[in-house]
Amino acid sequence: MAHTIVASATREWVIGDDKPFTVIGERLNPTNRKTFIEELAAGNYERVERDALSQTEAGAHMLDVNAGIPPHMGDEVKILVDMINLVQSLTDLPLAVDSSVKPALVAGVEASNGRPLINSVTGEDESLEVVLPLAAKYDCPVVAICNDETGISPDPEVRFAVAKKIVERAADHGIKANDIVIDPLVMPLGATPADAMLTYSQQAFEIVAKIRRELGANTTCGLSNVSFGLPNRHWMNGIFVAMAAGYGMTSAIMNPLHAEEMTSVRAADALLGHDSSCMNWMAKYRQPAPEGADGTTRGRRGGGRRRAA
């Protein structure tokens, strides 16, 4: 049973297949968000503050922080550190430090309180040689993405082989499998070839189960990928995440502001026995008792039904 412990300065969270599903808030990321990129480049962090607070209030368990803007528009190292410092002043949720720029990744980990999740390492040797020593030095868990120098394979067995390679290379640095959160790269359901034996979503379920069974690692995904190009995306994402949890997926990088997706996460927790006596479900969704439901009566004399004469 794999337990991945992440922490802020004051709060600890455990990712695991016997624990509530981990929601990693995705909103602190400017990728494909032109206005957000321009704001960060100008030193405007108002959106960072809003998104940090709104995701915390919506029920995220962790927040992913990414400052990926074009190099000509700003210093990603400085911006990422600024974002992390601001977020840590607003919420005590643990963080995932997210960057493809290795100096920014290092600076972000150093700026983080507690035990952040490093996002991410790939199967490329260059990435392994930079990120794994960083994770070992700071005793941080790491997201492992199942692509390498050959790119993203459409074959789930190849992606599993990349995951296995990363787990084995991590062990060389003293990093245990439970401190690796594997992203098997969920591909868009709508792009599944017509002659495929399994849909891309079914492939994802199979590889998640295999990772759980054979590698003893936790798993994650970029949830919105599954519904790319499809209508009614948030319900598709929600049903997928509930089903994936049943196969052993333990976290997702997702938008906690979408009620359909969060409802599905909470339902999965209850159905899989990760919400004792459905207390979290009831706390969120039970309607307030109507006035007088406790056996009292108000606004009426006599306190009982008037008998017929």
ChimeraX commands (.cxc) that place a marker at each C-alpha (Angstrom):
marker #1 position 0.00,0.00,0.00 radius 0.5
marker #1 position 1.69,3.19,-1.22 radius 0.5
marker #1 position 1.48,6.34,0.86 radius 0.5
marker #1 position 2.94,9.54,-0.54 radius 0.5
marker #1 position 3.23,12.22,2.13 radius 0.5
marker #1 position 3.16,15.87,1.10 radius 0.5
marker #1 position 3.13,18.79,3.50 radius 0.5
marker #1 position 3.07,22.53,3.93 radius 0.5
marker #1 position 4.57,24.22,6.96 radius 0.5
marker #1 position 1.51,23.31,9.04 radius 0.5
marker #1 position -0.54,20.68,7.18 radius 0.5
marker #1 position 0.20,17.13,6.04 radius 0.5
marker #1 position -1.69,15.22,3.37 radius 0.5
marker #1 position -1.36,11.57,2.36 radius 0.5
marker #1 position -1.90,10.36,-1.20 radius 0.5
marker #1 position -2.82,6.68,-1.21 radius 0.5
marker #1 position -5.26,4.10,-2.52 radius 0.5
marker #1 position -6.82,3.71,0.94 radius 0.5
marker #1 position -7.17,7.47,1.38 radius 0.5
marker #1 position -9.58,10.07,-0.03 radius 0.5
marker #1 position -8.84,10.91,-3.66 radius 0.5
marker #1 position -6.37,13.79,-3.87 radius 0.5
marker #1 position -7.51,16.87,-5.77 radius 0.5
marker #1 position -4.53,18.93,-6.99 radius 0.5
marker #1 position -5.81,22.33,-8.04 radius 0.5
marker #1 position -4.64,23.26,-11.55 radius 0.5
marker #1 position -5.61,26.92,-11.78 radius 0.5
marker #1 position -2.25,28.46,-10.81 radius 0.5
marker #1 position -0.89,27.75,-14.28 radius 0.5
marker #1 position -0.76,30.28,-17.14 radius 0.5
marker #1 position -0.47,27.67,-19.92 radius 0.5
marker #1 position -2.78,28.67,-22.80 radius 0.5
marker #1 position -4.11,31.62,-20.76 radius 0.5
marker #1 position -2.96,34.75,-22.57 radius 0.5
marker #1 position -4.30,37.25,-20.04 radius 0.5
marker #1 position -2.74,35.39,-17.11 radius 0.5
marker #1 position 0.62,35.29,-18.91 radius 0.5
marker #1 position 0.48,39.04,-19.50 radius 0.5
marker #1 position -0.42,39.67,-15.86 radius 0.5
marker #1 position 2.47,37.60,-14.54 radius 0.5
marker #1 position 4.89,39.27,-16.95 radius 0.5
marker #1 position 3.75,42.66,-15.59 radius 0.5
marker #1 position 4.17,41.56,-11.97 radius 0.5
marker #1 position 0.41,41.47,-11.39 radius 0.5
marker #1 position -0.41,38.61,-9.01 radius 0.5
marker #1 position -4.05,39.41,-8.29 radius 0.5
marker #1 position -5.25,36.36,-10.23 radius 0.5
marker #1 position -2.81,34.17,-8.31 radius 0.5
marker #1 position -4.38,35.34,-5.08 radius 0.5
marker #1 position -7.93,34.80,-6.34 radius 0.5
marker #1 position -7.23,31.34,-7.73 radius 0.5
marker #1 position -5.35,30.19,-4.65 radius 0.5
marker #1 position -8.21,31.20,-2.35 radius 0.5
marker #1 position -11.03,29.95,-4.59 radius 0.5
marker #1 position -9.46,26.52,-5.08 radius 0.5
marker #1 position -8.82,26.17,-1.37 radius 0.5
marker #1 position -12.44,27.06,-0.61 radius 0.5
marker #1 position -13.67,24.63,-3.30 radius 0.5
marker #1 position -12.01,21.68,-1.59 radius 0.5
marker #1 position -8.61,21.18,-3.25 radius 0.5
marker #1 position -6.14,19.21,-1.15 radius 0.5
marker #1 position -3.04,20.56,-2.89 radius 0.5
marker #1 position -2.27,23.39,-5.30 radius 0.5
marker #1 position -0.09,23.05,-8.38 radius 0.5
marker #1 position 1.98,26.21,-8.96 radius 0.5
marker #1 position 3.39,26.85,-12.42 radius 0.5
marker #1 position 4.94,30.04,-13.84 radius 0.5
marker #1 position 5.51,28.87,-17.39 radius 0.5
marker #1 position 5.56,32.04,-19.48 radius 0.5
marker #1 position 7.56,32.63,-22.70 radius 0.5
marker #1 position 11.22,33.40,-21.86 radius 0.5
marker #1 position 11.13,36.78,-23.62 radius 0.5
marker #1 position 8.28,37.92,-21.35 radius 0.5
marker #1 position 9.85,37.42,-17.95 radius 0.5
marker #1 position 12.06,35.56,-15.51 radius 0.5
marker #1 position 10.29,32.28,-14.75 radius 0.5
marker #1 position 12.53,31.60,-11.76 radius 0.5
marker #1 position 11.57,34.86,-10.05 radius 0.5
marker #1 position 7.91,34.61,-10.97 radius 0.5
marker #1 position 7.60,31.05,-9.67 radius 0.5
marker #1 position 9.24,31.94,-6.37 radius 0.5
marker #1 position 7.00,35.01,-6.04 radius 0.5
marker #1 position 3.91,32.89,-6.71 radius 0.5
marker #1 position 4.92,30.25,-4.18 radius 0.5
marker #1 position 5.63,32.82,-1.49 radius 0.5
marker #1 position 2.28,34.51,-2.11 radius 0.5
marker #1 position 0.31,31.26,-2.14 radius 0.5
marker #1 position 1.96,30.10,1.07 radius 0.5
marker #1 position 0.88,33.35,2.74 radius 0.5
marker #1 position -2.75,32.71,1.73 radius 0.5
marker #1 position -3.32,28.99,2.34 radius 0.5
marker #1 position -1.75,26.14,4.26 radius 0.5
marker #1 position -2.38,23.56,1.52 radius 0.5
marker #1 position 0.67,21.58,0.36 radius 0.5
marker #1 position 2.04,22.57,-3.03 radius 0.5
marker #1 position 3.12,20.88,-6.23 radius 0.5
marker #1 position 6.04,22.84,-7.72 radius 0.5
marker #1 position 5.58,22.67,-11.48 radius 0.5
marker #1 position 8.09,23.70,-14.14 radius 0.5
marker #1 position 9.89,22.33,-17.19 radius 0.5
marker #1 position 12.67,24.88,-16.59 radius 0.5
marker #1 position 15.06,23.15,-14.23 radius 0.5
marker #1 position 16.48,26.30,-12.50 radius 0.5
marker #1 position 12.89,27.37,-11.78 radius 0.5
marker #1 position 12.07,23.91,-10.43 radius 0.5
marker #1 position 15.07,24.04,-8.09 radius 0.5
marker #1 position 14.24,27.55,-6.91 radius 0.5
marker #1 position 10.59,26.64,-6.41 radius 0.5
marker #1 position 11.42,23.62,-4.26 radius 0.5
marker #1 position 13.83,25.70,-2.18 radius 0.5
marker #1 position 11.15,28.37,-1.65 radius 0.5
marker #1 position 8.51,25.85,-0.56 radius 0.5
marker #1 position 7.76,25.13,3.07 radius 0.5
marker #1 position 7.22,21.56,4.18 radius 0.5
marker #1 position 7.40,18.73,1.66 radius 0.5
marker #1 position 6.17,19.77,-1.80 radius 0.5
marker #1 position 5.48,17.47,-4.72 radius 0.5
marker #1 position 7.94,18.07,-7.57 radius 0.5
marker #1 position 6.18,18.20,-10.93 radius 0.5
marker #1 position 7.85,16.62,-12.80 radius 0.5
marker #1 position 10.41,14.14,-14.12 radius 0.5
marker #1 position 10.17,12.29,-17.44 radius 0.5
marker #1 position 11.93,9.17,-18.69 radius 0.5
marker #1 position 14.44,11.29,-20.61 radius 0.5
marker #1 position 17.96,10.82,-19.25 radius 0.5
marker #1 position 18.53,14.57,-19.07 radius 0.5
marker #1 position 15.43,15.01,-16.92 radius 0.5
marker #1 position 16.26,12.05,-14.69 radius 0.5
marker #1 position 19.77,13.37,-14.07 radius 0.5
marker #1 position 18.47,16.75,-12.90 radius 0.5
marker #1 position 15.19,16.06,-11.11 radius 0.5
marker #1 position 15.90,12.85,-9.23 radius 0.5
marker #1 position 18.94,14.26,-7.36 radius 0.5
marker #1 position 16.80,17.30,-6.49 radius 0.5
marker #1 position 14.03,15.08,-5.09 radius 0.5
marker #1 position 16.58,13.07,-3.12 radius 0.5
marker #1 position 18.36,16.16,-1.76 radius 0.5
marker #1 position 15.17,17.72,-0.39 radius 0.5
marker #1 position 13.38,14.43,0.37 radius 0.5
marker #1 position 10.44,15.35,-1.84 radius 0.5
marker #1 position 8.06,13.10,-3.78 radius 0.5
marker #1 position 7.98,13.54,-7.53 radius 0.5
marker #1 position 5.51,13.23,-10.42 radius 0.5
marker #1 position 6.81,10.85,-13.09 radius 0.5
marker #1 position 5.47,11.45,-16.61 radius 0.5
marker #1 position 5.46,8.46,-18.95 radius 0.5
marker #1 position 7.28,9.88,-21.95 radius 0.5
marker #1 position 10.93,9.79,-22.95 radius 0.5
marker #1 position 13.20,10.80,-25.82 radius 0.5
marker #1 position 10.86,9.06,-28.26 radius 0.5
marker #1 position 7.89,11.17,-27.18 radius 0.5
marker #1 position 4.50,9.93,-25.98 radius 0.5
marker #1 position 3.80,6.41,-27.16 radius 0.5
marker #1 position 0.23,5.45,-28.08 radius 0.5
marker #1 position 1.08,1.99,-26.71 radius 0.5
marker #1 position 0.23,1.75,-22.99 radius 0.5
marker #1 position 2.83,-0.99,-22.53 radius 0.5
marker #1 position 5.55,1.39,-23.70 radius 0.5
marker #1 position 4.31,4.06,-21.29 radius 0.5
marker #1 position 4.34,1.50,-18.49 radius 0.5
marker #1 position 7.93,0.61,-19.39 radius 0.5
marker #1 position 8.88,4.29,-19.04 radius 0.5
marker #1 position 7.20,4.39,-15.62 radius 0.5
marker #1 position 9.14,1.31,-14.55 radius 0.5
marker #1 position 12.40,2.86,-15.77 radius 0.5
marker #1 position 11.76,5.99,-13.70 radius 0.5
marker #1 position 10.95,3.95,-10.58 radius 0.5
marker #1 position 14.14,1.94,-11.01 radius 0.5
marker #1 position 16.30,5.00,-11.63 radius 0.5
marker #1 position 14.73,6.73,-8.62 radius 0.5
marker #1 position 15.69,3.76,-6.45 radius 0.5
marker #1 position 19.33,4.38,-7.42 radius 0.5
marker #1 position 18.97,7.76,-5.65 radius 0.5
marker #1 position 17.33,6.25,-2.58 radius 0.5
marker #1 position 13.83,7.37,-3.62 radius 0.5
marker #1 position 11.20,4.75,-2.80 radius 0.5
marker #1 position 8.32,3.86,-5.12 radius 0.5
marker #1 position 5.78,5.33,-2.71 radius 0.5
marker #1 position 7.37,8.75,-3.28 radius 0.5
marker #1 position 6.72,8.58,-7.01 radius 0.5
marker #1 position 3.33,9.65,-8.37 radius 0.5
marker #1 position 3.08,8.34,-11.92 radius 0.5
marker #1 position 1.21,10.18,-14.65 radius 0.5
marker #1 position 0.48,7.56,-17.34 radius 0.5
marker #1 position -0.59,10.34,-19.73 radius 0.5
marker #1 position -4.33,10.03,-20.23 radius 0.5
marker #1 position -5.06,10.71,-23.88 radius 0.5
marker #1 position -8.25,12.30,-25.28 radius 0.5
marker #1 position -11.09,9.79,-25.46 radius 0.5
marker #1 position -12.40,11.40,-28.64 radius 0.5
marker #1 position -9.10,10.76,-30.43 radius 0.5
marker #1 position -9.24,6.98,-29.97 radius 0.5
marker #1 position -8.78,5.29,-33.37 radius 0.5
marker #1 position -11.91,3.56,-34.63 radius 0.5
marker #1 position -10.09,0.21,-34.91 radius 0.5
marker #1 position -8.55,0.36,-31.41 radius 0.5
marker #1 position -9.19,-2.67,-29.20 radius 0.5
marker #1 position -9.52,-0.41,-26.16 radius 0.5
marker #1 position -10.50,3.24,-25.94 radius 0.5
marker #1 position -7.83,5.57,-24.62 radius 0.5
marker #1 position -9.75,5.76,-21.37 radius 0.5
marker #1 position -9.82,1.96,-21.04 radius 0.5
marker #1 position -6.08,1.95,-21.70 radius 0.5
marker #1 position -5.65,4.44,-18.87 radius 0.5
marker #1 position -7.63,2.24,-16.47 radius 0.5
marker #1 position -5.49,-0.78,-17.38 radius 0.5
marker #1 position -2.16,1.00,-16.94 radius 0.5
marker #1 position -3.25,2.55,-13.63 radius 0.5
marker #1 position -4.17,-0.88,-12.29 radius 0.5
marker #1 position -0.85,-2.31,-13.51 radius 0.5
marker #1 position 1.15,0.50,-11.90 radius 0.5
marker #1 position -0.65,-0.09,-8.61 radius 0.5
marker #1 position -0.14,-3.85,-8.81 radius 0.5
marker #1 position 3.42,-4.09,-10.13 radius 0.5
marker #1 position 5.20,-0.86,-9.18 radius 0.5
marker #1 position 3.59,0.06,-5.87 radius 0.5
marker #1 position 3.34,3.73,-6.81 radius 0.5
marker #1 position 0.56,6.28,-6.72 radius 0.5
marker #1 position -0.89,7.80,-9.88 radius 0.5
marker #1 position -2.21,11.08,-11.21 radius 0.5
marker #1 position -3.34,12.65,-14.47 radius 0.5
marker #1 position -4.22,15.93,-16.11 radius 0.5
marker #1 position -7.96,15.31,-15.84 radius 0.5
marker #1 position -9.13,17.69,-18.57 radius 0.5
marker #1 position -7.18,15.72,-21.20 radius 0.5
marker #1 position -9.75,12.92,-21.25 radius 0.5
marker #1 position -12.59,15.10,-22.54 radius 0.5
marker #1 position -10.63,17.31,-24.94 radius 0.5
marker #1 position -12.71,18.06,-28.03 radius 0.5
marker #1 position -15.92,16.64,-26.56 radius 0.5
marker #1 position -19.11,18.43,-25.42 radius 0.5
marker #1 position -20.31,18.36,-21.81 radius 0.5
marker #1 position -16.70,18.01,-20.69 radius 0.5
marker #1 position -17.06,18.40,-16.95 radius 0.5
marker #1 position -19.43,15.45,-16.59 radius 0.5
marker #1 position -17.15,13.34,-18.79 radius 0.5
marker #1 position -14.20,14.30,-16.60 radius 0.5
marker #1 position -16.17,13.56,-13.46 radius 0.5
marker #1 position -17.30,10.09,-14.51 radius 0.5
marker #1 position -13.79,9.27,-15.71 radius 0.5
marker #1 position -12.16,10.29,-12.44 radius 0.5
marker #1 position -14.62,8.22,-10.41 radius 0.5
marker #1 position -13.99,5.16,-12.59 radius 0.5
marker #1 position -10.23,5.72,-12.55 radius 0.5
marker #1 position -10.30,5.85,-8.75 radius 0.5
marker #1 position -11.94,2.43,-8.82 radius 0.5
marker #1 position -8.94,1.10,-10.76 radius 0.5
marker #1 position -6.54,2.63,-8.25 radius 0.5
marker #1 position -5.83,6.16,-9.45 radius 0.5
marker #1 position -5.12,8.24,-6.35 radius 0.5
marker #1 position -4.96,11.86,-7.52 radius 0.5
marker #1 position -5.64,14.21,-10.41 radius 0.5
marker #1 position -4.52,17.66,-11.43 radius 0.5
marker #1 position -7.90,19.26,-12.02 radius 0.5
marker #1 position -10.08,22.30,-11.58 radius 0.5
marker #1 position -11.89,22.06,-8.21 radius 0.5
marker #1 position -14.23,24.88,-9.23 radius 0.5
marker #1 position -16.20,22.49,-11.47 radius 0.5
marker #1 position -18.97,21.06,-9.31 radius 0.5
marker #1 position -19.56,18.02,-11.53 radius 0.5
marker #1 position -15.97,16.85,-11.13 radius 0.5
marker #1 position -15.80,17.47,-7.39 radius 0.5
marker #1 position -19.13,15.71,-6.84 radius 0.5
marker #1 position -17.76,12.68,-8.68 radius 0.5
marker #1 position -14.62,12.68,-6.54 radius 0.5
marker #1 position -16.67,12.80,-3.34 radius 0.5
marker #1 position -18.97,10.04,-4.60 radius 0.5
marker #1 position -15.98,7.85,-5.45 radius 0.5
marker #1 position -14.58,8.38,-1.95 radius 0.5
marker #1 position -17.85,7.27,-0.41 radius 0.5
marker #1 position -18.36,4.28,-2.71 radius 0.5
marker #1 position -14.77,3.05,-2.27 radius 0.5
marker #1 position -14.94,3.27,1.51 radius 0.5
marker #1 position -12.65,6.28,1.81 radius 0.5
marker #1 position -15.31,8.47,3.43 radius 0.5
marker #1 position -16.21,6.86,6.75 radius 0.5
marker #1 position -20.00,6.59,7.15 radius 0.5
marker #1 position -20.29,9.05,4.23 radius 0.5
marker #1 position -19.67,11.87,6.68 radius 0.5
marker #1 position -17.92,14.14,4.15 radius 0.5
marker #1 position -20.65,13.50,1.57 radius 0.5
marker #1 position -23.40,14.33,4.05 radius 0.5
marker #1 position -21.59,17.41,5.34 radius 0.5
marker #1 position -21.40,18.73,1.79 radius 0.5
marker #1 position -24.77,17.74,0.35 radius 0.5
marker #1 position -27.29,17.11,3.14 radius 0.5
marker #1 position -30.07,19.67,3.07 radius 0.5
marker #1 position -30.66,21.63,6.31 radius 0.5
marker #1 position -33.40,20.15,8.42 radius 0.5
marker #1 position -36.73,21.94,7.95 radius 0.5
marker #1 position -37.90,24.11,10.79 radius 0.5
marker #1 position -39.46,21.98,13.48 radius 0.5
marker #1 position -37.89,18.72,12.28 radius 0.5
marker #1 position -36.37,18.21,15.72 radius 0.5
marker #1 position -39.81,17.55,17.12 radius 0.5
marker #1 position -40.59,21.08,18.20 radius 0.5
marker #1 position -43.33,23.26,16.79 radius 0.5
marker #1 position -43.16,26.95,16.30 radius 0.5
marker #1 position -45.74,29.61,15.66 radius 0.5
marker #1 position -48.60,27.34,16.76 radius 0.5
marker #1 position -50.36,27.08,20.08 radius 0.5
marker #1 position -50.83,23.75,21.73 radius 0.5
marker #1 position -47.87,21.97,20.14 radius 0.5
marker #1 position -50.00,19.24,18.61 radius 0.5
marker #1 position -52.66,18.44,16.04 radius 0.5
marker #1 position -56.12,19.72,16.93 radius 0.5
marker #1 position -58.54,16.91,17.48 radius 0.5
marker #1 position -61.84,16.82,15.75 radius 0.5
marker #1 position -64.78,17.74,17.94 radius 0.5
marker link #1:1,2 radius 0.2
marker link #1:2,3 radius 0.2
marker link #1:3,4 radius 0.2
marker link #1:4,5 radius 0.2
marker link #1:5,6 radius 0.2
marker link #1:6,7 radius 0.2
marker link #1:7,8 radius 0.2
marker link #1:8,9 radius 0.2
marker link #1:9,10 radius 0.2
marker link #1:10,11 radius 0.2
marker link #1:11,12 radius 0.2
marker link #1:12,13 radius 0.2
marker link #1:13,14 radius 0.2
marker link #1:14,15 radius 0.2
marker link #1:15,16 radius 0.2
marker link #1:16,17 radius 0.2
marker link #1:17,18 radius 0.2
marker link #1:18,19 radius 0.2
marker link #1:19,20 radius 0.2
marker link #1:20,21 radius 0.2
marker link #1:21,22 radius 0.2
marker link #1:22,23 radius 0.2
marker link #1:23,24 radius 0.2
marker link #1:24,25 radius 0.2
marker link #1:25,26 radius 0.2
marker link #1:26,27 radius 0.2
marker link #1:27,28 radius 0.2
marker link #1:28,29 radius 0.2
marker link #1:29,30 radius 0.2
marker link #1:30,31 radius 0.2
marker link #1:31,32 radius 0.2
marker link #1:32,33 radius 0.2
marker link #1:33,34 radius 0.2
marker link #1:34,35 radius 0.2
marker link #1:35,36 radius 0.2
marker link #1:36,37 radius 0.2
marker link #1:37,38 radius 0.2
marker link #1:38,39 radius 0.2
marker link #1:39,40 radius 0.2
marker link #1:40,41 radius 0.2
marker link #1:41,42 radius 0.2
marker link #1:42,43 radius 0.2
marker link #1:43,44 radius 0.2
marker link #1:44,45 radius 0.2
marker link #1:45,46 radius 0.2
marker link #1:46,47 radius 0.2
marker link #1:47,48 radius 0.2
marker link #1:48,49 radius 0.2
marker link #1:49,50 radius 0.2
marker link #1:50,51 radius 0.2
marker link #1:51,52 radius 0.2
marker link #1:52,53 radius 0.2
marker link #1:53,54 radius 0.2
marker link #1:54,55 radius 0.2
marker link #1:55,56 radius 0.2
marker link #1:56,57 radius 0.2
marker link #1:57,58 radius 0.2
marker link #1:58,59 radius 0.2
marker link #1:59,60 radius 0.2
marker link #1:60,61 radius 0.2
marker link #1:61,62 radius 0.2
marker link #1:62,63 radius 0.2
marker link #1:63,64 radius 0.2
marker link #1:64,65 radius 0.2
marker link #1:65,66 radius 0.2
marker link #1:66,67 radius 0.2
marker link #1:67,68 radius 0.2
marker link #1:68,69 radius 0.2
marker link #1:69,70 radius 0.2
marker link #1:70,71 radius 0.2
marker link #1:71,72 radius 0.2
marker link #1:72,73 radius 0.2
marker link #1:73,74 radius 0.2
marker link #1:74,75 radius 0.2
marker link #1:75,76 radius 0.2
marker link #1:76,77 radius 0.2
marker link #1:77,78 radius 0.2
marker link #1:78,79 radius 0.2
marker link #1:79,80 radius 0.2
marker link #1:80,81 radius 0.2
marker link #1:81,82 radius 0.2
marker link #1:82,83 radius 0.2
marker link #1:83,84 radius 0.2
marker link #1:84,85 radius 0.2
marker link #1:85,86 radius 0.2
marker link #1:86,87 radius 0.2
marker link #1:87,88 radius 0.2
marker link #1:88,89 radius 0.2
marker link #1:89,90 radius 0.2
marker link #1:90,91 radius 0.2
marker link #1:91,92 radius 0.2
marker link #1:92,93 radius 0.2
marker link #1:93,94 radius 0.2
marker link #1:94,95 radius 0.2
marker link #1:95,96 radius 0.2
marker link #1:96,97 radius 0.2
marker link #1:97,98 radius 0.2
marker link #1:98,99 radius 0.2
marker link #1:99,100 radius 0.2
marker link #1:100,101 radius 0.2
marker link #1:101,102 radius 0.2
marker link #1:102,103 radius 0.2
marker link #1:103,104 radius 0.2
marker link #1:104,105 radius 0.2
marker link #1:105,106 radius 0.2
marker link #1:106,107 radius 0.2
marker link #1:107,108 radius 0.2
marker link #1:108,109 radius 0.2
marker link #1:109,110 radius 0.2
marker link #1:110,111 radius 0.2
marker link #1:111,112 radius 0.2
marker link #1:112,113 radius 0.2
marker link #1:113,114 radius 0.2
marker link #1:114,115 radius 0.2
marker link #1:115,116 radius 0.2
marker link #1:116,117 radius 0.2
marker link #1:117,118 radius 0.2
marker link #1:118,119 radius 0.2
marker link #1:119,120 radius 0.2
marker link #1:120,121 radius 0.2
marker link #1:121,122 radius 0.2
marker link #1:122,123 radius 0.2
marker link #1:123,124 radius 0.2
marker link #1:124,125 radius 0.2
marker link #1:125,126 radius 0.2
marker link #1:126,127 radius 0.2
marker link #1:127,128 radius 0.2
marker link #1:128,129 radius 0.2
marker link #1:129,130 radius 0.2
marker link #1:130,131 radius 0.2
marker link #1:131,132 radius 0.2
marker link #1:132,133 radius 0.2
marker link #1:133,134 radius 0.2
marker link #1:134,135 radius 0.2
marker link #1:135,136 radius 0.2
marker link #1:136,137 radius 0.2
marker link #1:137,138 radius 0.2
marker link #1:138,139 radius 0.2
marker link #1:139,140 radius 0.2
marker link #1:140,141 radius 0.2
marker link #1:141,142 radius 0.2
marker link #1:142,143 radius 0.2
marker link #1:143,144 radius 0.2
marker link #1:144,145 radius 0.2
marker link #1:145,146 radius 0.2
marker link #1:146,147 radius 0.2
marker link #1:147,148 radius 0.2
marker link #1:148,149 radius 0.2
marker link #1:149,150 radius 0.2
marker link #1:150,151 radius 0.2
marker link #1:151,152 radius 0.2
marker link #1:152,153 radius 0.2
marker link #1:153,154 radius 0.2
marker link #1:154,155 radius 0.2
marker link #1:155,156 radius 0.2
marker link #1:156,157 radius 0.2
marker link #1:157,158 radius 0.2
marker link #1:158,159 radius 0.2
marker link #1:159,160 radius 0.2
marker link #1:160,161 radius 0.2
marker link #1:161,162 radius 0.2
marker link #1:162,163 radius 0.2
marker link #1:163,164 radius 0.2
marker link #1:164,165 radius 0.2
marker link #1:165,166 radius 0.2
marker link #1:166,167 radius 0.2
marker link #1:167,168 radius 0.2
marker link #1:168,169 radius 0.2
marker link #1:169,170 radius 0.2
marker link #1:170,171 radius 0.2
marker link #1:171,172 radius 0.2
marker link #1:172,173 radius 0.2
marker link #1:173,174 radius 0.2
marker link #1:174,175 radius 0.2
marker link #1:175,176 radius 0.2
marker link #1:176,177 radius 0.2
marker link #1:177,178 radius 0.2
marker link #1:178,179 radius 0.2
marker link #1:179,180 radius 0.2
marker link #1:180,181 radius 0.2
marker link #1:181,182 radius 0.2
marker link #1:182,183 radius 0.2
marker link #1:183,184 radius 0.2
marker link #1:184,185 radius 0.2
marker link #1:185,186 radius 0.2
marker link #1:186,187 radius 0.2
marker link #1:187,188 radius 0.2
marker link #1:188,189 radius 0.2
marker link #1:189,190 radius 0.2
marker link #1:190,191 radius 0.2
marker link #1:191,192 radius 0.2
marker link #1:192,193 radius 0.2
marker link #1:193,194 radius 0.2
marker link #1:194,195 radius 0.2
marker link #1:195,196 radius 0.2
marker link #1:196,197 radius 0.2
marker link #1:197,198 radius 0.2
marker link #1:198,199 radius 0.2
marker link #1:199,200 radius 0.2
marker link #1:200,201 radius 0.2
marker link #1:201,202 radius 0.2
marker link #1:202,203 radius 0.2
marker link #1:203,204 radius 0.2
marker link #1:204,205 radius 0.2
marker link #1:205,206 radius 0.2
marker link #1:206,207 radius 0.2
marker link #1:207,208 radius 0.2
marker link #1:208,209 radius 0.2
marker link #1:209,210 radius 0.2
marker link #1:210,211 radius 0.2
marker link #1:211,212 radius 0.2
marker link #1:212,213 radius 0.2
marker link #1:213,214 radius 0.2
marker link #1:214,215 radius 0.2
marker link #1:215,216 radius 0.2
marker link #1:216,217 radius 0.2
marker link #1:217,218 radius 0.2
marker link #1:218,219 radius 0.2
marker link #1:219,220 radius 0.2
marker link #1:220,221 radius 0.2
marker link #1:221,222 radius 0.2
marker link #1:222,223 radius 0.2
marker link #1:223,224 radius 0.2
marker link #1:224,225 radius 0.2
marker link #1:225,226 radius 0.2
marker link #1:226,227 radius 0.2
marker link #1:227,228 radius 0.2
marker link #1:228,229 radius 0.2
marker link #1:229,230 radius 0.2
marker link #1:230,231 radius 0.2
marker link #1:231,232 radius 0.2
marker link #1:232,233 radius 0.2
marker link #1:233,234 radius 0.2
marker link #1:234,235 radius 0.2
marker link #1:235,236 radius 0.2
marker link #1:236,237 radius 0.2
marker link #1:237,238 radius 0.2
marker link #1:238,239 radius 0.2
marker link #1:239,240 radius 0.2
marker link #1:240,241 radius 0.2
marker link #1:241,242 radius 0.2
marker link #1:242,243 radius 0.2
marker link #1:243,244 radius 0.2
marker link #1:244,245 radius 0.2
marker link #1:245,246 radius 0.2
marker link #1:246,247 radius 0.2
marker link #1:247,248 radius 0.2
marker link #1:248,249 radius 0.2
marker link #1:249,250 radius 0.2
marker link #1:250,251 radius 0.2
marker link #1:251,252 radius 0.2
marker link #1:252,253 radius 0.2
marker link #1:253,254 radius 0.2
marker link #1:254,255 radius 0.2
marker link #1:255,256 radius 0.2
marker link #1:256,257 radius 0.2
marker link #1:257,258 radius 0.2
marker link #1:258,259 radius 0.2
marker link #1:259,260 radius 0.2
marker link #1:260,261 radius 0.2
marker link #1:261,262 radius 0.2
marker link #1:262,263 radius 0.2
marker link #1:263,264 radius 0.2
marker link #1:264,265 radius 0.2
marker link #1:265,266 radius 0.2
marker link #1:266,267 radius 0.2
marker link #1:267,268 radius 0.2
marker link #1:268,269 radius 0.2
marker link #1:269,270 radius 0.2
marker link #1:270,271 radius 0.2
marker link #1:271,272 radius 0.2
marker link #1:272,273 radius 0.2
marker link #1:273,274 radius 0.2
marker link #1:274,275 radius 0.2
marker link #1:275,276 radius 0.2
marker link #1:276,277 radius 0.2
marker link #1:277,278 radius 0.2
marker link #1:278,279 radius 0.2
marker link #1:279,280 radius 0.2
marker link #1:280,281 radius 0.2
marker link #1:281,282 radius 0.2
marker link #1:282,283 radius 0.2
marker link #1:283,284 radius 0.2
marker link #1:284,285 radius 0.2
marker link #1:285,286 radius 0.2
marker link #1:286,287 radius 0.2
marker link #1:287,288 radius 0.2
marker link #1:288,289 radius 0.2
marker link #1:289,290 radius 0.2
marker link #1:290,291 radius 0.2
marker link #1:291,292 radius 0.2
marker link #1:292,293 radius 0.2
marker link #1:293,294 radius 0.2
marker link #1:294,295 radius 0.2
marker link #1:295,296 radius 0.2
marker link #1:296,297 radius 0.2
marker link #1:297,298 radius 0.2
marker link #1:298,299 radius 0.2
marker link #1:299,300 radius 0.2
marker link #1:300,301 radius 0.2
marker link #1:301,302 radius 0.2
marker link #1:302,303 radius 0.2
marker link #1:303,304 radius 0.2
marker link #1:304,305 radius 0.2
marker link #1:305,306 radius 0.2
marker link #1:306,307 radius 0.2
marker link #1:307,308 radius 0.2
marker link #1:308,309 radius 0.2
view
